[in-house]
Amino acid sequence: MSKIKHIPTNEVHILKDSRTTACGFKITENPECWEKIGDNAKTTCSKNGCK
């Protein structure tokens, strides 16, 4: 599973596809706020889909 970090909150999410996280955030709306990170990073988002 690919992981992506939301820079302002430092939360790590699961990347569902190239446009959204598993919990539903659209990463294309503010792409400067997202950073792709290693697949082995621990998921810190506790919302449905990511947890």
Steps between C-alpha positions, in 0.01 A plus 500: 500500500629842410508764771471877481559764768287811552771755577295754705374233744788252462240219462590196291219364281457198273490603135192348333580621147689791346233751610362390840596351832326190639300723737381727219727807490553633148873560470459686169327798666815614686785289358763715669374373838573133420826305488542142384692295754624144535254212502636380836403821682248457780148624419401765755157596359224353715209561261307216334686369199849583624484333842 
